[in-house]
Amino acid sequence: MHRLLTRQLRKSTNEDGSVDQSMLLKLVSAAYEEADRERQMTQRSFGLVSDEMLALNNKIKAEAEAKIHAQSHLADAVESLDDAFALFDKDDCLVVCNEKFKRTWCGEFFEQVQPGITFEDLVLLQLKYKKIPSAAQTGDIKPWLASRLDKHRNPGNPFELQLEAEKWHLVTESRTHDGGIVSVYTDISELKMSAREISEKSAQLAAVLENMAQAVSMTDANQRIVAFNQRFLSFLGIPEDACKPGTLWVDVVNSIGRKRGLESSEKSQLADNLSKAVHDRVECSLVCPFPNGQILEVQGNPITDDRYVFTYSDVTQRELTRRLRQREKELEEAKNQAELASQAKSAFLANMSHELRTPLNAIIGYSEMMLEDAQDEGAEERASDLQKVRGSGRHLLGLINDVLDISKIEAGKIELNNEPVDLSAILLEVESTASPLMQANDNRFNIVLPDDVGSIECDKQRLNQILLNLLSNAAKFTENGDISLTVELNGDGWVRFAVRDTGIGMTAEQVDRLFQPFVQADSSITQKYGGTGLGLSISVRFVEMMGGRITVASEPGEGSCFTVWLPATEPVDQDGSKQADGPLILVIEDNLSDSELLERHVTNLGYRVEIARTGEQGLVRARETSPAAIVLDIELPGIDGYQVLGVLRADLSLRHVPVIVASAHDDAEDRILKCGAQDFLAKPINRSVLQTALNKCINPSMSPVFAVA
């Protein structure tokens, strides 16, 4: 029986054991009503709990789905990373990683990388499969492993790690808020390869720069030096502390200018021109002459948007050669023009001389006839006048003959008639003609002639003309003085005719102008003494045509001495060059006495000689005549001996020629030898020393020799 019914029966049972049915029914009914109420309450409670459970279940399910969805998104995000990614918990066990991490870490053994594995085990896997070359190279991996674990557990700055031979990664690790570690491996293999290539190319570029013959520098867009070679510093004389990467290029240019002695305006102009080229990104080429004679060429070229390269070259020899050739061209053009003008002048003078001589011959002839008649008739006054007419006519004829001679010489129409000439005989003729000239100014005249003077091979008429011209000048410029003609033959191959006087003398400047046609030593001389200034010019031309020369020694107020040097026995060509079998020596010397001494020494040694007075003329003659040696003065007007030597060295046809140097500057020996000279001789030059040097260098099997004086 149900316990509730039993309890209700007990309550409705009387003392006698009988059951009060009405009460029982009431109790049972009440019990059922209460039970219904409890059931209904229970049902309501169950309904409420069921709803709450359903809501909670739905919430949990939704949260689980959201978490799964978030994890899926996180997994997708991790997998989509370009870098290898891994998350380790506070116990250093792998929580999550992407596929790239697995393959980066263990390659084909990537399946062994699973959540829960410790970082140390991962590193041991790498070592097992030899994925870390740097660790394998150490031999003992324990120190390397300890260092790697320490870097991982105590994250700091990113570091590079090599995985496999050509695989490099940048490792970036950091702690999470819960003590875990995030590891990111960025593949930098291409960057490392590019950096290596850049490094190799930079090394190659540096090697190329250092091995370039030219000085080179490079600037950036801000015109700061970024690269240069050692040649740049040494060539331009720039101290290393004055030029470093980052130095403003304009400061370097100014330093170069100061070093080379440029004025401030010149330095500024140079810097402005070059800076403008860099700014405008255009090519440039500038030639900069320095006060010390050096000529620098700067060439600039833009190579990228922010890089500009300059090359610096010493073009001194090239520019000197170019200028020399330009000068030679100008001189050649001037020479051609002068020759054309001279030919026209000579033709005009010859024609005018002919036209003047025809009537003049008649004047002289008829005046002589009239003079004879006047003398026969005893008409002394008329005879005196006619003598003046005849004298003036003869004087005019002499002037015309001089003009005709100089025109023929310049036109190359004079021919010498060389023959053996008895010196005693010709000097007697000269004495008889010159004596009346001496008496005009009360001068004393004598001739000094050795007894055994013998003969000389020359043009007798021209020698007579030369000596009479010199004696006539001496008589004209000397009053009540002494005039002498001395002939010397000392066995050195030369005959010397010295005309000395005690007349007015000349200064050095007057002597320099002495042998120019139509020019006298001083304009006041023409006014006082007359003359055309042609006599000496004609004389020196004739002497040179006979293979000789004329020298002058004079002091104002002390008189003058004109010396004619003629070969004693050697025949001469019509152009004046001596015929000899020896090599040709070209003397480039502007000092008259030095050139005469050198000419005498070299001639006595058996060589042929040619004289040039300037470096330009010497270079022209060197190319034209190919001499066996060149005697070159260092201190020349125009380009000096060093520059001449430099041009010779730059000339392909002459650059291998040995050089003998003779100079009065003993301290110049080192510099001269560095310029390529083979030998050095100190002035004054002793003939035996010169002979030794020439004999040592001049050899038929060798190239020509250049001796620099």
GIZICOR-V568515 format. One record per residue. RES is the residue in one small letter. SS is DSSP state (a for helix, b for strand, c for the rest). PHI is phi in whole degrees, -180 to 180 (999 if undefined). NEAR is the number of other C-alpha atoms within 10 Angstrom. Layout:
# GIZICOR-V568515
RES|SS|PHI|NEAR + RES|SS|PHI|NEAR
This chain:
# GIZICOR-V568515
m|c|999|6 + h|c|-63|6 + r|a|-61|8 + l|a|-67|14 + l|a|-67|15 + t|a|-60|10 + r|a|-66|14 + q|a|-73|19 + l|a|-62|19 + r|a|-63|13 + k|a|-69|14 + s|a|-95|20 + t|b|-87|15 + n|c|-80|11 + e|c|-68|7 + d|c|-83|6 + g|c|95|9 + s|c|-83|9 + v|b|-103|15 + d|c|-87|14 + q|a|-63|12 + s|a|-62|10 + m|a|-66|15 + l|a|-60|18 + l|a|-62|14 + k|a|-64|14 + l|a|-65|19 + v|a|-63|18 + s|a|-63|13 + a|a|-65|13 + a|a|-64|16 + y|a|-64|15 + e|a|-63|12 + e|a|-65|12 + a|a|-63|13 + d|a|-62|12 + r|a|-62|12 + e|a|-63|12 + r|a|-63|13 + q|a|-63|12 + m|a|-64|12 + t|a|-63|12 + q|a|-61|12 + r|a|-63|12 + s|a|-63|12 + f|a|-60|12 + g|a|-65|12 + l|a|-64|12 + v|a|-63|12 + s|a|-63|12 + d|a|-64|12 + e|a|-65|12 + m|a|-64|12 + l|a|-64|12 + a|a|-64|12 + l|a|-64|12 + n|a|-62|12 + n|a|-63|12 + k|a|-65|12 + i|a|-62|12 + k|a|-63|12 + a|a|-65|12 + e|a|-65|12 + a|a|-64|12 + e|a|-64|12 + a|a|-65|12 + k|a|-65|12 + i|a|-63|12 + h|a|-64|12 + a|a|-65|12 + q|a|-63|12 + s|a|-64|12 + h|a|-62|12 + l|a|-62|13 + a|a|-62|14 + d|a|-63|12 + a|a|-64|11 + v|a|-63|19 + e|a|-68|17 + s|a|-80|13 + l|c|-64|13 + d|c|-73|12 + d|c|-100|19 + a|b|-75|24 + f|b|-128|23 + a|b|-151|22 + l|b|-122|22 + f|b|-113|23 + d|c|-82|18 + k|c|-67|15 + d|c|-93|12 + d|c|67|18 + c|b|-98|20 + l|b|-69|22 + v|b|-97|17 + v|b|-153|18 + c|b|-157|22 + n|c|-97|20 + e|a|-60|18 + k|a|-64|20 + f|a|-64|21 + k|a|-60|21 + r|a|-72|15 + t|a|-66|22 + w|a|-76|22 + c|a|-128|22 + g|a|61|15 + e|a|-70|11 + f|a|-99|13 + f|a|-65|16 + e|a|-66|11 + q|a|-78|12 + v|c|-91|20 + q|c|-131|15 + p|c|-54|14 + g|c|103|14 + i|c|-71|15 + t|b|-80|18 + f|a|-63|17 + e|a|-61|16 + d|a|-65|12 + l|a|-63|19 + v|a|-65|18 + l|a|-65|14 + l|a|-62|18 + q|a|-60|20 + l|a|-66|17 + k|a|-61|11 + y|c|-95|15 + k|c|54|15 + k|c|-92|22 + i|c|-124|19 + p|a|-58|16 + s|a|-64|16 + a|a|-71|20 + a|a|-65|13 + q|a|-74|9 + t|c|-77|11 + g|c|84|10 + d|c|-87|10 + i|a|-86|14 + k|a|-60|11 + p|a|-61|11 + w|a|-64|15 + l|a|-62|16 + a|a|-62|12 + s|a|-65|11 + r|a|-66|15 + l|a|-64|14 + d|a|-65|11 + k|a|-62|15 + h|a|-71|21 + r|a|-80|16 + n|c|-127|12 + p|c|-57|17 + g|c|-139|12 + n|c|-72|9 + p|c|-59|14 + f|b|-140|12 + e|b|-93|14 + l|b|-137|18 + q|b|-91|18 + l|c|-117|21 + e|c|71|16 + a|c|-63|10 + e|c|-114|11 + k|c|-111|18 + w|b|-123|20 + h|b|-130|21 + l|b|-98|17 + v|b|-96|18 + t|b|-122|18 + e|b|-128|23 + s|b|-153|19 + r|b|-84|19 + t|c|-94|13 + h|c|-68|8 + d|c|-97|8 + g|c|94|13 + g|c|-78|18 + i|b|-133|25 + v|b|-100|21 + s|b|-119|20 + v|b|-126|22 + y|b|-114|24 + t|b|-98|17 + d|b|-72|21 + i|c|-117|16 + s|a|-59|16 + e|a|-65|12 + l|a|-63|12 + k|a|-65|15 + m|a|-64|14 + s|a|-64|12 + a|a|-63|12 + r|a|-66|12 + e|a|-63|12 + i|a|-62|12 + s|a|-63|12 + e|a|-64|12 + k|a|-66|12 + s|a|-64|12 + a|a|-65|12 + q|a|-63|12 + l|a|-62|13 + a|a|-63|15 + a|a|-65|12 + v|a|-63|12 + l|a|-59|20 + e|a|-70|17 + n|a|-97|13 + m|c|-75|14 + a|c|-72|12 + q|c|-91|17 + a|b|-81|23 + v|b|-135|24 + s|b|-140|22 + m|b|-131|22 + t|b|-120|23 + d|c|-98|20 + a|c|-64|14 + n|c|-92|13 + q|c|61|19 + r|b|-110|19 + i|b|-66|24 + v|b|-115|18 + a|b|-160|18 + f|b|-165|22 + n|c|-103|19 + q|a|-63|16 + r|a|-60|19 + f|a|-61|22 + l|a|-73|18 + s|a|-70|12 + f|a|-65|14 + l|a|-95|20 + g|c|68|13 + i|c|-97|17 + p|c|-62|11 + e|a|-62|10 + d|a|-75|6 + a|a|-94|11 + c|c|-144|19 + k|c|-136|16 + p|c|-53|13 + g|c|104|14 + t|c|-68|15 + l|b|-62|17 + w|a|-65|24 + v|a|-64|19 + d|a|-67|15 + v|a|-66|19 + v|a|-61|20 + n|a|-65|18 + s|a|-63|20 + i|a|-62|17 + g|a|-61|21 + r|a|-64|13 + k|a|-62|13 + r|c|-95|18 + g|c|79|14 + l|c|-75|20 + e|c|-69|13 + s|a|-59|12 + s|a|-65|9 + e|a|-69|15 + k|a|-62|19 + s|a|-63|15 + q|a|-63|12 + l|a|-63|19 + a|a|-63|19 + d|a|-63|14 + n|a|-63|13 + l|a|-72|22 + s|a|-64|16 + k|a|-63|12 + a|a|-64|18 + v|a|-65|25 + h|a|-64|14 + d|a|-84|10 + r|c|58|19 + v|c|-124|12 + e|c|-71|16 + c|b|-146|16 + s|b|-149|16 + l|b|-125|14 + v|b|-109|17 + c|b|-121|18 + p|b|-82|16 + f|c|-103|16 + p|c|-59|11 + n|c|-81|9 + g|c|99|11 + q|c|-71|15 + i|b|-119|18 + l|b|-108|18 + e|b|-110|16 + v|b|-114|18 + q|b|-119|17 + g|b|-124|22 + n|b|-144|18 + p|b|-76|21 + i|b|-109|12 + t|b|-142|11 + d|c|-65|9 + d|c|-127|14 + r|b|-133|19 + y|b|-137|24 + v|b|-110|21 + f|b|-117|22 + t|b|-119|18 + y|b|-123|22 + s|b|-132|18 + d|b|-85|18 + v|c|-109|17 + t|a|-57|20 + q|a|-65|21 + r|a|-63|14 + e|a|-68|18 + l|a|-63|20 + t|a|-64|19 + r|a|-62|13 + r|a|-65|12 + l|a|-63|21 + r|a|-65|15 + q|a|-64|12 + r|a|-65|14 + e|a|-62|17 + k|a|-63|12 + e|a|-64|12 + l|a|-64|16 + e|a|-64|12 + e|a|-65|12 + a|a|-64|12 + k|a|-62|14 + n|a|-62|12 + q|a|-64|12 + a|a|-65|14 + e|a|-65|15 + l|a|-63|12 + a|a|-65|12 + s|a|-65|16 + q|a|-63|17 + a|a|-65|14 + k|a|-65|16 + s|a|-63|22 + a|a|-62|16 + f|a|-65|14 + l|a|-65|19 + a|a|-63|20 + n|a|-66|13 + m|a|-67|14 + s|a|-61|19 + h|a|-63|15 + e|a|-66|11 + l|a|-79|14 + r|a|-69|18 + t|a|-61|10 + p|a|-71|11 + l|a|-68|17 + n|a|-60|14 + a|a|-67|12 + i|a|-62|16 + i|a|-65|20 + g|a|-62|14 + y|a|-69|14 + s|a|-66|21 + e|a|-68|17 + m|a|-63|13 + m|a|-67|17 + l|a|-65|22 + e|a|-62|15 + d|a|-63|14 + a|a|-65|17 + q|a|-68|15 + d|a|-65|11 + e|a|-85|11 + g|c|77|11 + a|c|-86|12 + e|a|-65|13 + e|a|-65|11 + r|a|-68|15 + a|a|-65|21 + s|a|-63|14 + d|a|-65|13 + l|a|-69|21 + q|a|-62|17 + k|a|-65|12 + v|a|-63|17 + r|a|-63|20 + g|a|-63|14 + s|a|-65|13 + g|a|-64|20 + r|a|-65|16 + h|a|-62|12 + l|a|-64|15 + l|a|-64|18 + g|a|-63|12 + l|a|-63|17 + i|a|-64|19 + n|a|-63|16 + d|a|-62|19 + v|a|-60|23 + l|a|-66|20 + d|a|-63|20 + i|a|-65|23 + s|a|-68|24 + k|a|-69|18 + i|a|-62|17 + e|a|-66|15 + a|a|-85|16 + g|c|71|12 + k|c|-105|11 + i|c|-86|15 + e|c|-119|14 + l|c|-89|18 + n|c|-112|13 + n|b|-76|18 + e|b|-157|13 + p|b|-64|14 + v|b|-122|16 + d|b|-74|14 + l|a|-65|17 + s|a|-62|17 + a|a|-68|10 + i|a|-68|16 + l|a|-72|19 + l|a|-64|12 + e|a|-64|12 + v|a|-63|19 + e|a|-63|17 + s|a|-66|10 + t|a|-79|15 + a|a|-83|18 + s|a|-57|17 + p|a|-61|13 + l|a|-65|19 + m|a|-68|23 + q|a|-69|14 + a|a|-61|12 + n|c|-114|15 + d|c|57|15 + n|c|-96|22 + r|b|-96|17 + f|b|-129|20 + n|b|-147|12 + i|b|-116|16 + v|b|-107|13 + l|b|-135|16 + p|c|-63|12 + d|c|-65|7 + d|c|-104|9 + v|c|-65|15 + g|c|74|13 + s|b|-126|17 + i|b|-141|21 + e|b|-93|20 + c|b|-163|25 + d|b|-89|20 + k|a|-60|19 + q|a|-62|12 + r|a|-72|18 + l|a|-63|21 + n|a|-59|15 + q|a|-63|17 + i|a|-64|21 + l|a|-65|23 + l|a|-66|20 + n|a|-64|18 + l|a|-65|22 + l|a|-69|26 + s|a|-62|18 + n|a|-64|19 + a|a|-61|29 + a|a|-67|29 + k|a|-67|19 + f|c|-100|19 + t|c|-128|23 + e|c|-124|19 + n|c|52|15 + g|c|-128|18 + d|b|-114|19 + i|b|-131|23 + s|b|-137|18 + l|b|-123|23 + t|b|-113|15 + v|b|-112|20 + e|b|-129|15 + l|b|-138|16 + n|c|-103|10 + g|c|82|8 + d|c|-97|11 + g|c|93|15 + w|b|-128|20 + v|b|-107|22 + r|b|-114|20 + f|b|-112|20 + a|b|-109|23 + v|b|-106|22 + r|b|-113|22 + d|b|-143|28 + t|c|-113|23 + g|c|-83|25 + i|c|-75|17 + g|c|70|20 + m|c|-145|21 + t|c|-84|14 + a|a|-63|14 + e|a|-65|10 + q|a|-67|15 + v|a|-63|18 + d|a|-62|12 + r|c|-93|13 + l|c|-66|20 + f|c|-99|21 + q|c|-83|16 + p|c|-60|16 + f|c|65|14 + v|c|-124|17 + q|c|-109|22 + a|c|-58|19 + d|c|-154|15 + s|a|-64|10 + s|a|-67|10 + i|a|-66|12 + t|a|-61|14 + q|a|-64|9 + k|a|-88|9 + y|a|-108|10 + g|c|78|12 + g|c|103|16 + t|c|-102|14 + g|c|81|18 + l|c|-92|21 + g|a|-56|26 + l|a|-67|22 + s|a|-61|17 + i|a|-66|23 + s|a|-62|24 + v|a|-66|19 + r|a|-66|19 + f|a|-64|24 + v|a|-62|21 + e|a|-64|20 + m|a|-65|23 + m|c|-91|29 + g|c|86|21 + g|c|-120|22 + r|b|-157|19 + i|b|-120|19 + t|b|-119|15 + v|b|-133|18 + a|b|-129|15 + s|b|-154|21 + e|b|-135|16 + p|c|-57|13 + g|c|80|12 + e|c|-108|12 + g|b|104|21 + s|b|-138|23 + c|b|-136|21 + f|b|-102|21 + t|b|-117|21 + v|b|-101|25 + w|b|-106|21 + l|b|-130|24 + p|b|-59|20 + a|c|-71|20 + t|c|-133|14 + e|c|-71|17 + p|c|-73|20 + v|b|-124|22 + d|c|-78|15 + q|c|-68|18 + d|c|-87|13 + g|c|93|16 + s|c|-85|17 + k|b|-71|22 + q|c|-88|13 + a|c|-151|15 + d|c|-90|9 + g|c|-74|13 + p|c|-63|18 + l|b|-86|21 + i|b|-111|26 + l|b|-98|27 + v|b|-101|29 + i|b|-109|29 + e|c|-151|27 + d|c|-89|19 + n|c|-82|12 + l|a|-63|12 + s|a|-67|12 + d|a|-65|17 + s|a|-66|20 + e|a|-65|16 + l|a|-65|14 + l|a|-63|23 + e|a|-62|21 + r|a|-66|16 + h|a|-60|18 + v|a|-66|22 + t|a|-64|19 + n|a|-66|15 + l|c|-86|16 + g|c|95|13 + y|c|-103|19 + r|b|-83|21 + v|b|-132|22 + e|b|-136|17 + i|b|-110|20 + a|b|-130|20 + r|c|-98|18 + t|c|-135|22 + g|a|-64|27 + e|a|-61|22 + q|a|-63|14 + g|a|-63|22 + l|a|-65|21 + v|a|-62|14 + r|a|-68|17 + a|a|-63|21 + r|a|-70|13 + e|a|-80|9 + t|a|-107|12 + s|c|48|18 + p|c|-70|21 + a|c|-77|25 + a|b|-156|27 + i|b|-125|27 + v|b|-97|26 + l|b|-122|31 + d|c|-74|28 + i|c|-72|26 + e|c|-93|17 + l|c|-110|19 + p|c|-69|14 + g|c|82|10 + i|c|-83|15 + d|c|-86|16 + g|a|-62|23 + y|a|-62|19 + q|a|-68|19 + v|a|-61|25 + l|a|-62|26 + g|a|-63|18 + v|a|-65|22 + l|a|-61|21 + r|a|-69|19 + a|a|-82|15 + d|c|-80|14 + l|c|-60|9 + s|c|-81|11 + l|c|-126|19 + r|c|-65|15 + h|c|-96|16 + v|c|-76|19 + p|b|-68|20 + v|b|-129|24 + i|b|-110|25 + v|b|-114|27 + a|b|-125|24 + s|b|-150|21 + a|c|-80|15 + h|c|-96|12 + d|a|-63|12 + d|a|-75|9 + a|a|-89|14 + e|a|-60|19 + d|a|-61|11 + r|a|-63|11 + i|a|-64|23 + l|a|-67|15 + k|a|-66|9 + c|c|-75|15 + g|c|112|18 + a|c|-72|22 + q|c|-88|19 + d|b|-150|20 + f|b|-134|21 + l|b|-123|21 + a|b|-88|16 + k|c|-78|14 + p|c|-68|12 + i|c|-86|17 + n|c|-84|12 + r|a|-61|16 + s|a|-67|11 + v|a|-66|12 + l|a|-62|19 + q|a|-62|15 + t|a|-61|10 + a|a|-65|18 + l|a|-68|20 + n|a|-63|11 + k|a|-71|10 + c|a|-101|23 + i|c|-85|17 + n|c|-143|13 + p|c|-56|9 + s|c|-88|6 + m|c|-106|12 + s|c|-74|18 + p|c|-59|23 + v|b|-108|25 + f|b|-115|30 + a|b|-102|30 + v|b|-102|28 + a|c|-100|26
